[in-house]
Amino acid sequence: MVFLLLPSDSLPKIKILSVDKIWHFLSYFILTLALMFSFREGRYRIWFSRRWSFIIAMIHGGLTEILQGFIPGRSAGMDDWIANCLGIAAAILGFKLFPKFFERRE
């Protein structure tokens, strides 16, 4: 995630399905899964895990895009934020569709 705020000499061309958008999607998909796994420990309930994972990932994605507008060689883009949101949504949807995967095994 640190690489999101590093200056870049060359920015990819804006495309609907570019490698950049795939990286945004995968990064936030993995971030959201990691958050949900971290919240599943202890006495947390499923709604708590999904809710906080969603909130934290959305805030992180939004702030990252805003901060990139102030970094030389980077740009803030709504299309990048949408790719972030789709990654977050896919992780949460996967959580709903495959709840056994997220159960804690002892």
C-alpha positions as CSV (number, residue, x, y, z in Angstrom):
1,M,0.0,0.0,0.0
2,V,3.0,2.3,0.5
3,F,3.6,2.2,-3.3
4,L,0.3,4.0,-3.8
5,L,1.8,7.3,-2.6
6,L,5.2,7.1,-4.3
7,P,5.9,9.5,-7.2
8,S,5.7,7.9,-10.7
9,D,7.4,9.0,-13.9
10,S,4.8,7.4,-16.1
11,L,1.2,7.1,-15.5
12,P,-0.8,4.5,-17.3
13,K,-3.3,5.6,-19.9
14,I,-6.9,5.7,-18.6
15,K,-8.7,2.6,-19.8
16,I,-11.7,0.8,-18.5
17,L,-9.9,-2.4,-18.0
18,S,-6.2,-1.6,-17.7
19,V,-3.5,-3.3,-15.6
20,D,-3.7,-0.4,-13.3
21,K,-7.4,-0.9,-12.6
22,I,-6.8,-4.6,-12.0
23,W,-4.1,-3.8,-9.5
24,H,-6.4,-1.4,-7.7
25,F,-9.2,-4.0,-7.6
26,L,-6.8,-6.8,-6.4
27,S,-5.2,-4.5,-3.8
28,Y,-8.5,-3.6,-2.2
29,F,-9.9,-7.1,-2.5
30,I,-6.9,-8.4,-0.5
31,L,-7.0,-5.5,2.0
32,T,-10.7,-6.1,2.7
33,L,-10.2,-9.9,3.1
34,A,-7.3,-9.2,5.5
35,L,-9.5,-6.8,7.5
36,M,-12.3,-9.3,7.6
37,F,-10.0,-12.1,8.8
38,S,-8.5,-9.8,11.4
39,F,-12.0,-8.9,12.8
40,R,-13.2,-12.6,12.9
41,E,-11.1,-13.2,16.0
42,G,-12.5,-12.9,19.5
43,R,-16.1,-12.0,20.2
44,Y,-16.7,-10.0,17.0
45,R,-19.9,-10.8,15.1
46,I,-20.1,-11.2,11.3
47,W,-21.9,-7.8,10.8
48,F,-19.1,-6.1,12.7
49,S,-16.4,-7.7,10.6
50,R,-18.1,-6.7,7.3
51,R,-19.1,-3.2,8.4
52,W,-15.7,-2.2,9.8
53,S,-13.8,-3.8,7.0
54,F,-16.0,-1.9,4.5
55,I,-15.6,1.4,6.3
56,I,-11.8,1.2,6.8
57,A,-11.2,0.0,3.3
58,M,-13.4,2.8,1.8
59,I,-11.8,5.5,3.9
60,H,-8.3,4.2,3.0
61,G,-9.2,4.1,-0.8
62,G,-10.7,7.6,-0.8
63,L,-7.9,9.2,1.2
64,T,-5.2,7.4,-0.9
65,E,-6.8,8.8,-4.1
66,I,-7.0,12.3,-2.6
67,L,-3.4,12.2,-1.4
68,Q,-2.2,11.0,-4.8
69,G,-3.4,14.3,-6.2
70,F,-0.6,16.1,-4.2
71,I,2.2,13.7,-5.2
72,P,4.3,14.7,-8.2
73,G,3.8,12.3,-11.1
74,R,0.6,10.8,-9.6
75,S,-3.0,11.7,-10.2
76,A,-6.2,11.3,-8.2
77,G,-8.8,9.5,-10.3
78,M,-12.4,8.6,-9.8
79,D,-11.9,5.6,-12.0
80,D,-9.2,4.3,-9.6
81,W,-11.5,4.8,-6.7
82,I,-14.3,2.9,-8.5
83,A,-11.8,0.0,-9.0
84,N,-11.0,0.2,-5.3
85,C,-14.7,0.0,-4.4
86,L,-15.3,-2.9,-6.7
87,G,-12.5,-4.8,-5.0
88,I,-14.0,-4.1,-1.6
89,A,-17.5,-5.1,-2.8
90,A,-16.2,-8.4,-4.3
91,A,-14.5,-9.3,-1.0
92,I,-17.6,-8.6,1.0
93,L,-19.8,-10.4,-1.6
94,G,-17.4,-13.4,-1.3
95,F,-17.8,-13.3,2.5
96,K,-21.6,-13.5,2.0
97,L,-21.5,-16.2,-0.6
98,F,-18.9,-18.4,1.1
99,P,-19.3,-17.9,4.9
100,K,-17.7,-21.3,5.8
101,F,-14.4,-20.0,4.4
102,F,-14.3,-17.2,7.0
103,E,-15.3,-19.4,10.0
104,R,-12.6,-19.7,12.6
105,R,-11.1,-23.2,12.8
106,E,-9.6,-24.5,16.0
